[in-house]
Amino acid sequence: MEEVVEEKPKKSRKIIFPIILAIIIIGGGYYAINTYLYSIAHENTDDAQLETDVSPVSPRIAGYVTDVLVQDNEKVKAGQILIKLDGRDLQIKEEQAQAALDNAQANLGAIKANTVSYDAAIATAQANVDNANVKVNKAKDDFDRYSKLYADKSISQQQYDDIKAAYDNAKTALRVTLKQQDAAEEQYKAAVQQIAVAQSTVSQRQDDLDYAKLQMSYTTITAPASGEISKKNVEPGQYVQTGQQLFAVVSDSDIWAVGNFKETQLGDMKVGQTATVDVDAFKDKHIMGVVNSIAGGTGARFALLPPDNSTGNFVKVVQRVPVKVVLKLDSDLKERLRPGMSVDIEVNTK
């Protein structure tokens, strides 16, 4: 009886083992085939992260900070006042520029008034010339008539001399009035030139005032975009330099993913293909996206010190190319994502 009891388990084991082995082989083959077919139509990388626009906030002028109106991680709107600088010296310069402009405009008004008087002087001189011409013509007619009478001995020498003297005086008076007219016209031309110079001065003073107002406006630093304050590096009383980064505004308008794919993965990748993005921080979230663009060069090409393969020994290294993927996000998830987060990207290339 003992021998019979021992044989039954042995026969059972002989039957179960091949079945299990067959199941493993079939399952493994099925998995391998599915994995192969899936890999043919998909490319993925874990060398990827989220990106968004980050706007640096820097002063356009140097000065002392009087007010800091925001804190780290505070949400702001585009145009919102963030920092105020001490602008008392710039205010004085603006007032000086305004005074200089007022003075230049007053000078221009005075010159224009003189031009009007010179124009009236020209009109008066022209009237004098016309009157002198009339007298010359009359004196000439009298002189011609009396000359004939004098030739006939009908008048005396004294009468002839008086008429001739009157004619000469009329011609002299005409020459004087013509010179006066010329002088008035020259004065008018000079005044017109002075107006052009004065207008140029007014324009320059206006530019000086506009520049002073522009400098004064720089004492108020506003948000370049809507978003969240990050890396705050300024306090009241601090002296800041032109272009010094005080903090950054992380834009809340859009966020996307950038995957650094190997160059060997780009053969079938095209703009417009669908993609799936998995954020490490939210493993249960599968975000859909679309390939928006493929970078114009590898990451190494745009490095601070790009490689020069023509020098020294060459070792071929697979390069990576950044690929931008636009995400389809709901508002709740968008609020939770942050640029720089690690993600996995998988692109359907078929």
LINWO-V797911 format. One record per residue. N is the residue number from 0. RES is the residue in one letter. PSI is psi in whole degrees, -180 to 180 (* if undefined). Layout:
n->{N | N}
res->{RES | RES}
psi->{PSI | PSI}
//
This chain:
n->{0 | 1 | 2 | 3 | 4 | 5 | 6 | 7 | 8 | 9 | 10 | 11 | 12 | 13 | 14 | 15 | 16 | 17 | 18 | 19 | 20 | 21 | 22 | 23 | 24 | 25 | 26 | 27 | 28 | 29 | 30 | 31 | 32 | 33 | 34 | 35 | 36 | 37 | 38 | 39 | 40 | 41 | 42 | 43 | 44 | 45 | 46 | 47 | 48 | 49 | 50 | 51 | 52 | 53 | 54 | 55 | 56 | 57 | 58 | 59 | 60 | 61 | 62 | 63 | 64 | 65 | 66 | 67 | 68 | 69 | 70 | 71 | 72 | 73 | 74 | 75 | 76 | 77 | 78 | 79 | 80 | 81 | 82 | 83 | 84 | 85 | 86 | 87 | 88 | 89 | 90 | 91 | 92 | 93 | 94 | 95 | 96 | 97 | 98 | 99 | 100 | 101 | 102 | 103 | 104 | 105 | 106 | 107 | 108 | 109 | 110 | 111 | 112 | 113 | 114 | 115 | 116 | 117 | 118 | 119 | 120 | 121 | 122 | 123 | 124 | 125 | 126 | 127 | 128 | 129 | 130 | 131 | 132 | 133 | 134 | 135 | 136 | 137 | 138 | 139 | 140 | 141 | 142 | 143 | 144 | 145 | 146 | 147 | 148 | 149 | 150 | 151 | 152 | 153 | 154 | 155 | 156 | 157 | 158 | 159 | 160 | 161 | 162 | 163 | 164 | 165 | 166 | 167 | 168 | 169 | 170 | 171 | 172 | 173 | 174 | 175 | 176 | 177 | 178 | 179 | 180 | 181 | 182 | 183 | 184 | 185 | 186 | 187 | 188 | 189 | 190 | 191 | 192 | 193 | 194 | 195 | 196 | 197 | 198 | 199 | 200 | 201 | 202 | 203 | 204 | 205 | 206 | 207 | 208 | 209 | 210 | 211 | 212 | 213 | 214 | 215 | 216 | 217 | 218 | 219 | 220 | 221 | 222 | 223 | 224 | 225 | 226 | 227 | 228 | 229 | 230 | 231 | 232 | 233 | 234 | 235 | 236 | 237 | 238 | 239 | 240 | 241 | 242 | 243 | 244 | 245 | 246 | 247 | 248 | 249 | 250 | 251 | 252 | 253 | 254 | 255 | 256 | 257 | 258 | 259 | 260 | 261 | 262 | 263 | 264 | 265 | 266 | 267 | 268 | 269 | 270 | 271 | 272 | 273 | 274 | 275 | 276 | 277 | 278 | 279 | 280 | 281 | 282 | 283 | 284 | 285 | 286 | 287 | 288 | 289 | 290 | 291 | 292 | 293 | 294 | 295 | 296 | 297 | 298 | 299 | 300 | 301 | 302 | 303 | 304 | 305 | 306 | 307 | 308 | 309 | 310 | 311 | 312 | 313 | 314 | 315 | 316 | 317 | 318 | 319 | 320 | 321 | 322 | 323 | 324 | 325 | 326 | 327 | 328 | 329 | 330 | 331 | 332 | 333 | 334 | 335 | 336 | 337 | 338 | 339 | 340 | 341 | 342 | 343 | 344 | 345 | 346 | 347 | 348 | 349}
res->{M | E | E | V | V | E | E | K | P | K | K | S | R | K | I | I | F | P | I | I | L | A | I | I | I | I | G | G | G | Y | Y | A | I | N | T | Y | L | Y | S | I | A | H | E | N | T | D | D | A | Q | L | E | T | D | V | S | P | V | S | P | R | I | A | G | Y | V | T | D | V | L | V | Q | D | N | E | K | V | K | A | G | Q | I | L | I | K | L | D | G | R | D | L | Q | I | K | E | E | Q | A | Q | A | A | L | D | N | A | Q | A | N | L | G | A | I | K | A | N | T | V | S | Y | D | A | A | I | A | T | A | Q | A | N | V | D | N | A | N | V | K | V | N | K | A | K | D | D | F | D | R | Y | S | K | L | Y | A | D | K | S | I | S | Q | Q | Q | Y | D | D | I | K | A | A | Y | D | N | A | K | T | A | L | R | V | T | L | K | Q | Q | D | A | A | E | E | Q | Y | K | A | A | V | Q | Q | I | A | V | A | Q | S | T | V | S | Q | R | Q | D | D | L | D | Y | A | K | L | Q | M | S | Y | T | T | I | T | A | P | A | S | G | E | I | S | K | K | N | V | E | P | G | Q | Y | V | Q | T | G | Q | Q | L | F | A | V | V | S | D | S | D | I | W | A | V | G | N | F | K | E | T | Q | L | G | D | M | K | V | G | Q | T | A | T | V | D | V | D | A | F | K | D | K | H | I | M | G | V | V | N | S | I | A | G | G | T | G | A | R | F | A | L | L | P | P | D | N | S | T | G | N | F | V | K | V | V | Q | R | V | P | V | K | V | V | L | K | L | D | S | D | L | K | E | R | L | R | P | G | M | S | V | D | I | E | V | N | T | K}
psi->{-36 | -38 | -39 | -43 | -37 | -28 | -33 | -46 | -36 | -44 | -38 | -42 | -38 | -32 | -41 | -42 | -51 | -34 | -46 | -43 | -41 | -41 | -42 | -44 | -45 | -45 | -44 | -40 | -42 | -45 | -44 | -43 | -46 | -43 | -41 | -48 | -38 | -41 | -27 | -35 | 2 | 147 | 136 | 160 | 147 | 2 | 73 | 158 | 164 | 148 | 156 | 175 | 131 | 114 | 120 | 145 | 115 | 146 | 149 | -11 | 159 | 150 | 178 | 137 | 127 | -34 | 136 | 114 | 6 | 164 | 168 | 140 | 13 | 140 | 137 | 162 | 153 | 131 | -8 | 139 | 128 | -44 | 147 | 136 | 157 | 118 | 25 | -40 | -36 | -32 | -41 | -42 | -36 | -42 | -40 | -42 | -37 | -42 | -42 | -38 | -44 | -42 | -43 | -39 | -37 | -42 | -41 | -41 | -40 | -41 | -39 | -37 | -42 | -36 | -38 | -42 | -37 | -35 | -39 | -36 | -37 | -43 | -42 | -43 | -39 | -40 | -40 | -39 | -43 | -44 | -40 | -35 | -42 | -45 | -37 | -43 | -43 | -43 | -34 | -42 | -42 | -42 | -41 | -42 | -44 | -27 | -41 | -40 | -37 | -35 | -31 | 3 | 30 | -16 | 165 | 169 | -37 | -41 | -41 | -42 | -38 | -43 | -41 | -40 | -39 | -39 | -43 | -41 | -38 | -42 | -38 | -43 | -36 | -43 | -38 | -46 | -34 | -41 | -38 | -39 | -44 | -42 | -41 | -40 | -38 | -40 | -39 | -44 | -41 | -39 | -39 | -41 | -39 | -34 | -43 | -43 | -43 | -39 | -39 | -39 | -42 | -43 | -42 | -43 | -34 | -41 | -40 | -40 | -43 | -41 | -41 | -40 | -38 | -45 | -38 | -36 | -26 | -11 | -13 | 113 | 125 | 165 | 128 | -18 | 165 | 140 | -149 | 133 | 134 | 152 | 49 | 129 | 48 | 147 | 156 | 141 | -12 | 142 | 124 | 149 | 158 | 128 | -3 | 128 | 120 | -38 | -180 | 153 | 114 | 114 | 142 | 11 | -33 | 156 | 141 | 173 | 146 | 118 | 133 | 89 | 148 | 148 | -27 | -11 | -3 | 1 | -42 | 6 | 134 | 159 | 137 | -11 | 149 | 155 | 156 | 131 | 126 | 120 | 131 | -34 | -22 | 79 | -23 | -1 | 124 | 108 | 129 | 148 | 178 | 137 | 117 | -39 | 158 | 130 | 153 | -4 | 171 | 163 | -36 | -33 | -30 | 13 | 164 | -41 | 87 | 147 | 147 | 99 | -5 | -4 | 139 | -165 | 148 | 129 | 118 | 129 | 132 | 124 | 162 | 144 | 125 | 136 | 125 | 129 | 119 | 133 | 149 | 101 | 148 | 161 | -36 | -47 | -36 | -37 | -26 | -18 | 149 | 141 | 142 | -14 | 142 | 139 | 163 | 134 | 134 | 123 | 130 | 109 | 3 | *}
//
